Amino acid sequence: MSTIAHQDREITGGVDTHKDTHTAAAIDSAGRPLGSEQFEANAEGYALLLAWLRSFGTLVLVGVEGTDAYGAGLARHLREQDVTVVEIDRPDRKARRWQGKSDPVDAEAAARAALSARRTGTPKRRDGRVEALRSLRVARRSAVRQRADVTRQMKTLIVTAPEELRSALRDLGDRQLIATCAFAGPAPERAGDPTVATELALRTLARRHQRLSEEIDDLDALIAPLVAEIAPDLLALNGVGADVAGQLLVTAGDNPERLRSEAAFAMLCGAAPLPASSGRTHRHRLNRGGDRAANAALYRIVLCRLRWDERTKNYMRRRTTEGLSKKEIIRCLKRFIAREIYRVLTTPSTPSTTTEQLTIAA
């Protein structure tokens, strides 16, 4: 093949990502495989991988698996080199049963998915303030879960504690229980006694609970101003606080323009009903996919508005008289709110911007 013909050939790449190595495959515009190669998962390896793909011709597109995990660094490098990146889900399980599995096979499948436009999702950017917010929220979420675990462990210990200690602690509220156990002073030299050992364990857990609460407060002091700086209009919506807004921002990413429509955002949040019609039966079913944390954030907004927003209360009453159950009405409300959130996320915030609440229509 001539050099000119080689340069004119359009190439689509696919990458199967892992912790230490990435496997790349190249195909031409007709889907013919051109080769596969493995590279180290570091800055030097990313450069070599890109140079290898470009050696086959003009690189048009690269499909990358795991752009939110092991492929995040590669996706960032490709964007910096002005290469279009498509986010690829794991290979279809049916295809794997027929074709088997290996890194080159998965890389070629990623390339074919990108070439055929079966996958067109743009990966999140990880170089802005939303990425900083995500990192802080990871630490906060971990602390909240550990604190809840500590509370459960303390109550479990109290259930099996000697009767005298159990009767003294079993009826205390969480805050009073933590304060009481944290300032207890059992003698460590008597740790062989079941009652003393339980008191020591409860004191350790209570103090751990207090330290975790301090961590959460410190993180909240960082997260709340950052959310207000990124999306003040989002915080202005009824029922949206710093935690809910932070989750919705992380779900959308630093580049919310990657979301093609409000329907795509609703699908991303698992708030878009899925058609389940057949023959004369026309219905929709619950969507159990999408980002479940974002779905939970929408649910919290709905609960808040059902309590405080008159329009939402009126909507609930009207749809109830039409025969819908409370769960069905909440699903409808989540879909409406997803539309409203999308409009705010994709509209640049300015000091003069006034956010209009979505009027819930029949």
C-alpha positions as CSV (number, residue, x, y, z in Angstrom):
1,M,0.0,0.0,0.0
2,S,1.3,3.5,-0.8
3,T,2.1,6.0,1.8
4,I,-0.6,8.3,0.6
5,A,-3.2,5.6,0.7
6,H,-2.0,4.7,4.2
7,Q,-2.4,8.2,5.4
8,D,-5.9,8.5,3.9
9,R,-7.1,5.4,5.7
10,E,-9.5,6.3,8.6
11,I,-8.8,4.4,11.8
12,T,-11.0,3.6,14.8
13,G,-9.3,2.4,18.0
14,G,-10.6,0.4,20.9
15,V,-9.0,0.0,24.3
16,D,-9.6,-2.6,27.0
17,T,-8.3,-0.9,30.2
18,H,-6.8,-2.6,33.3
19,K,-4.9,-1.3,36.4
20,D,-1.4,-1.9,35.0
21,T,-1.8,-2.4,31.3
22,H,-4.1,-1.2,28.5
23,T,-4.7,-3.3,25.4
24,A,-5.5,-1.4,22.2
25,A,-6.9,-2.6,18.9
26,A,-7.2,-0.8,15.5
27,I,-9.8,-1.4,12.8
28,D,-10.3,0.5,9.5
29,S,-13.5,2.2,8.3
30,A,-14.8,-1.2,6.9
31,G,-14.3,-2.9,10.3
32,R,-11.3,-4.9,9.2
33,P,-8.9,-5.6,12.1
34,L,-5.4,-4.1,11.7
35,G,-3.7,-5.3,14.9
36,S,-3.7,-5.2,18.7
37,E,-1.0,-4.3,21.2
38,Q,-0.5,-4.0,24.9
39,F,0.9,-0.8,26.6
40,E,1.7,0.2,30.2
41,A,-0.9,2.2,32.0
42,N,1.2,5.3,32.6
43,A,1.9,8.6,30.8
44,E,4.6,7.0,28.6
45,G,2.3,4.1,27.7
46,Y,-0.5,6.5,26.8
47,A,1.8,8.3,24.3
48,L,3.0,5.0,22.8
49,L,-0.6,3.8,22.5
50,L,-1.7,6.9,20.6
51,A,1.4,6.8,18.3
52,W,0.7,3.1,17.6
53,L,-2.9,3.8,16.6
54,R,-1.9,6.8,14.4
55,S,0.7,4.6,12.6
56,F,-2.2,2.9,10.8
57,G,-3.6,6.1,9.3
58,T,-5.8,9.0,10.3
59,L,-7.2,8.3,13.8
60,V,-10.9,9.3,13.9
61,L,-12.3,7.9,17.0
62,V,-11.2,5.8,20.1
63,G,-13.6,3.7,22.2
64,V,-12.4,3.3,25.7
65,E,-13.7,1.0,28.4
66,G,-13.8,2.2,32.0
67,T,-13.3,5.9,31.5
68,D,-14.5,6.4,35.1
69,A,-12.0,3.9,36.4
70,Y,-8.8,2.4,34.9
71,G,-9.3,4.3,31.7
72,A,-9.6,7.8,33.2
73,G,-5.9,8.7,32.7
74,L,-5.9,7.5,29.1
75,A,-9.2,9.3,28.3
76,R,-7.7,12.5,29.7
77,H,-4.5,12.1,27.6
78,L,-6.5,11.5,24.4
79,R,-8.6,14.6,24.9
80,E,-5.5,16.7,25.5
81,Q,-4.3,15.4,22.1
82,D,-7.6,16.4,20.4
83,V,-8.8,12.8,19.9
84,T,-12.5,12.0,20.1
85,V,-13.2,9.5,22.9
86,V,-16.3,7.4,23.2
87,E,-17.2,5.7,26.5
88,I,-17.7,2.0,26.0
89,D,-19.6,-0.4,28.3
90,R,-18.4,-3.9,29.0
91,P,-18.9,-6.3,26.0
92,D,-22.3,-7.9,25.6
93,R,-22.5,-11.2,27.6
94,K,-24.1,-13.1,24.7
95,A,-21.3,-12.1,22.4
96,R,-18.7,-13.2,25.0
97,R,-20.3,-16.6,25.3
98,W,-20.0,-17.1,21.5
99,Q,-16.6,-15.4,21.0
100,G,-14.8,-16.0,24.2
101,K,-12.9,-13.4,26.2
102,S,-9.4,-11.9,26.0
103,D,-8.0,-8.4,26.2
104,P,-7.4,-8.2,22.4
105,V,-11.0,-9.5,21.8
106,D,-12.4,-6.9,24.2
107,A,-10.4,-4.1,22.7
108,E,-11.5,-5.0,19.2
109,A,-15.1,-5.1,20.4
110,A,-14.7,-1.6,21.9
111,A,-13.5,-0.4,18.5
112,R,-16.4,-1.9,16.7
113,A,-18.9,-0.5,19.1
114,A,-17.4,3.0,18.5
115,L,-17.3,2.6,14.8
116,S,-20.9,1.4,14.5
117,A,-22.1,4.2,16.8
118,R,-23.7,1.6,19.1
119,R,-21.9,3.6,21.8
120,T,-21.8,7.4,21.5
121,G,-21.5,8.5,25.1
122,T,-18.9,11.3,25.8
123,P,-16.9,10.5,28.9
124,K,-16.9,12.9,31.9
125,R,-14.1,15.3,32.1
126,R,-12.0,15.0,35.2
127,D,-10.0,18.2,35.3
128,G,-12.4,20.7,36.8
129,R,-14.2,21.8,40.0
130,V,-16.8,19.0,39.8
131,E,-14.0,16.4,39.9
132,A,-12.6,18.2,43.0
133,L,-16.2,18.0,44.5
134,R,-16.4,14.3,43.7
135,S,-13.2,13.6,45.5
136,L,-14.4,15.4,48.6
137,R,-17.8,13.6,48.4
138,V,-16.0,10.2,48.2
139,A,-14.3,10.9,51.6
140,R,-17.6,12.2,53.1
141,R,-19.6,9.3,52.0
142,S,-17.1,6.9,53.4
143,A,-17.1,8.7,56.8
144,V,-21.0,8.7,56.9
145,R,-21.1,4.9,56.2
146,Q,-18.5,4.2,58.8
147,R,-20.3,6.3,61.3
148,A,-23.5,4.4,60.7
149,D,-21.6,1.1,61.0
150,V,-20.2,2.3,64.4
151,T,-23.7,3.1,65.7
152,R,-25.0,-0.3,64.7
153,Q,-22.0,-2.0,66.3
154,M,-22.6,-0.2,69.5
155,K,-26.3,-1.1,69.6
156,T,-25.4,-4.8,68.9
157,L,-23.0,-4.8,71.8
158,I,-25.6,-3.3,74.1
159,V,-28.1,-6.1,73.1
160,T,-25.7,-8.8,74.3
161,A,-24.2,-6.8,77.2
162,P,-24.5,-7.9,80.8
163,E,-28.0,-7.0,82.2
164,E,-26.8,-4.1,84.4
165,L,-25.0,-2.3,81.5
166,R,-27.8,-3.1,79.0
167,S,-30.6,-1.7,81.2
168,A,-28.6,1.5,81.7
169,L,-27.9,2.1,78.0
170,R,-30.7,0.4,76.0
171,D,-33.2,3.3,76.1
172,L,-30.8,6.2,75.4
173,G,-31.0,8.1,72.1
174,D,-28.1,8.0,69.7
175,R,-26.6,11.3,70.8
176,Q,-26.9,10.6,74.5
177,L,-25.6,7.1,74.0
178,I,-22.5,8.4,72.2
179,A,-21.8,11.1,74.8
180,T,-22.3,8.7,77.7
181,C,-20.1,6.0,76.3
182,A,-17.4,8.4,75.1
183,F,-16.8,9.7,78.7
184,A,-17.0,6.4,80.5
185,G,-14.0,5.4,82.5
186,P,-13.7,1.7,82.9
187,A,-10.5,0.3,84.3
188,P,-8.4,-1.2,81.5
189,E,-6.7,-3.6,83.9
190,R,-10.1,-5.3,84.4
191,A,-10.6,-6.0,80.7
192,G,-11.1,-9.7,81.4
193,D,-14.5,-8.9,83.0
194,P,-17.3,-9.0,80.4
195,T,-18.9,-5.8,81.7
196,V,-15.7,-3.8,81.7
197,A,-14.7,-5.2,78.3
198,T,-18.0,-4.1,76.8
199,E,-17.6,-0.6,78.4
200,L,-14.2,-0.3,76.9
201,A,-15.4,-1.4,73.5
202,L,-18.3,1.0,73.7
203,R,-16.0,3.9,74.7
204,T,-13.7,3.2,71.7
205,L,-16.6,3.0,69.3
206,A,-18.2,6.2,70.7
207,R,-15.0,8.2,70.4
208,R,-14.5,6.8,66.8
209,H,-18.1,8.1,66.1
210,Q,-17.1,11.5,67.4
211,R,-14.0,11.6,65.2
212,L,-16.0,10.6,62.2
213,S,-18.5,13.3,62.9
214,E,-15.7,15.9,63.0
215,E,-14.4,14.6,59.7
216,I,-17.9,15.0,58.2
217,D,-18.3,18.5,59.5
218,D,-14.9,19.5,58.1
219,L,-15.8,18.1,54.7
220,D,-19.2,19.8,54.7
221,A,-17.4,23.1,55.3
222,L,-15.4,22.5,52.1
223,I,-18.2,21.0,50.0
224,A,-21.0,23.6,50.6
225,P,-19.0,26.7,49.4
226,L,-17.7,24.7,46.4
227,V,-21.2,23.6,45.4
228,A,-22.4,27.2,45.8
229,E,-19.6,28.4,43.6
230,I,-20.2,25.8,40.8
231,A,-24.0,25.9,40.6
232,P,-25.7,28.7,42.6
233,D,-28.9,28.3,40.5
234,L,-29.1,24.6,41.3
235,L,-29.1,25.4,45.1
236,A,-31.8,28.0,44.5
237,L,-34.3,25.2,43.5
238,N,-36.9,24.1,46.0
239,G,-35.7,21.0,47.9
240,V,-32.1,21.1,46.7
241,G,-29.4,21.4,49.3
242,A,-25.6,21.1,49.1
243,D,-25.6,17.3,49.3
244,V,-28.3,16.7,46.7
245,A,-26.8,19.4,44.4
246,G,-23.3,17.9,44.8
247,Q,-24.5,14.4,43.8
248,L,-26.3,15.8,40.7
249,L,-23.3,17.8,39.7
250,V,-21.0,14.7,40.0
251,T,-23.5,12.7,37.9
252,A,-23.5,15.3,35.1
253,G,-19.7,15.8,35.3
254,D,-17.5,18.8,34.5
255,N,-19.0,18.8,31.0
256,P,-22.8,18.6,31.3
257,E,-23.0,19.5,27.6
258,R,-22.2,15.9,26.9
259,L,-25.8,15.1,27.9
260,R,-27.7,15.3,24.6
261,S,-31.1,16.1,26.0
262,E,-33.2,16.2,29.2
263,A,-34.4,12.7,28.3
264,A,-30.8,11.5,28.2
265,F,-30.2,13.0,31.7
266,A,-33.4,11.4,33.0
267,M,-32.2,8.0,31.7
268,L,-28.8,8.6,33.3
269,C,-30.6,9.2,36.6
270,G,-32.8,6.1,36.2
271,A,-35.9,8.4,36.1
272,A,-37.0,7.7,32.6
273,P,-39.8,5.0,32.4
274,L,-39.1,2.2,30.1
275,P,-41.7,1.0,27.5
276,A,-43.0,-2.5,28.3
277,S,-45.9,-2.7,25.7
278,S,-47.0,-5.7,23.8
279,G,-49.9,-6.1,21.5
280,R,-52.9,-4.3,22.9
281,T,-51.1,-3.7,26.2
282,H,-49.5,-0.2,26.4
283,R,-47.6,0.5,29.6
284,H,-44.2,1.5,31.0
285,R,-42.2,-0.1,33.7
286,L,-39.9,1.1,36.4
287,N,-36.3,1.9,35.3
288,R,-33.9,0.2,37.6
289,G,-30.8,1.4,35.7
290,G,-28.9,4.6,35.7
291,D,-27.0,6.3,38.6
292,R,-28.8,5.1,41.7
293,A,-27.2,7.9,43.8
294,A,-28.6,10.5,41.4
295,N,-32.0,8.7,41.5
296,A,-31.9,8.9,45.3
297,A,-31.1,12.6,45.1
298,L,-34.2,13.2,42.9
299,Y,-36.3,11.2,45.4
300,R,-35.2,13.4,48.3
301,I,-36.2,16.5,46.3
302,V,-39.6,14.9,45.7
303,L,-40.1,14.2,49.4
304,C,-39.2,17.7,50.3
305,R,-41.6,19.3,47.8
306,L,-44.4,17.0,48.8
307,R,-44.1,18.5,52.2
308,W,-43.4,22.1,51.5
309,D,-44.4,22.9,47.8
310,E,-48.1,23.6,47.2
311,R,-48.0,22.9,43.5
312,T,-46.5,19.5,44.2
313,K,-49.1,18.8,46.8
314,N,-51.9,19.8,44.3
315,Y,-50.3,17.5,41.7
316,M,-50.3,14.6,44.2
317,R,-54.0,15.1,45.0
318,R,-55.0,15.4,41.4
319,R,-53.1,12.3,40.2
320,T,-54.4,10.4,43.2
321,T,-58.0,11.1,42.1
322,E,-57.1,9.8,38.7
323,G,-56.2,6.4,40.2
324,L,-52.4,6.5,40.4
325,S,-50.6,5.1,43.4
326,K,-48.2,7.2,45.5
327,K,-45.2,5.3,44.0
328,E,-46.4,6.0,40.5
329,I,-46.9,9.7,41.2
330,I,-43.4,9.9,42.8
331,R,-41.9,8.4,39.6
332,C,-43.7,11.0,37.5
333,L,-42.4,13.8,39.8
334,K,-38.9,12.5,39.5
335,R,-39.1,12.7,35.8
336,F,-40.4,16.3,35.9
337,I,-37.7,17.3,38.3
338,A,-35.0,15.6,36.2
339,R,-36.1,17.9,33.3
340,E,-35.8,20.9,35.6
341,I,-32.4,19.9,36.9
342,Y,-31.1,19.4,33.3
343,R,-32.1,22.9,32.3
344,V,-30.2,24.4,35.2
345,L,-27.1,22.2,34.7
346,T,-26.8,23.0,31.0
347,T,-27.5,26.8,31.4
348,P,-24.4,28.8,32.3
349,S,-24.8,30.5,35.7
350,T,-24.5,34.2,35.8
351,P,-25.1,36.7,38.7
352,S,-28.2,37.9,37.0
353,T,-29.7,34.5,36.1
354,T,-33.0,33.8,37.7
355,T,-34.0,30.2,37.7
356,E,-37.6,29.5,36.7
357,Q,-39.2,26.5,38.5
358,L,-40.7,23.9,36.2
359,T,-44.5,24.2,36.2
360,I,-45.9,20.7,36.7
361,A,-48.4,20.1,33.9
362,A,-51.0,17.5,33.7
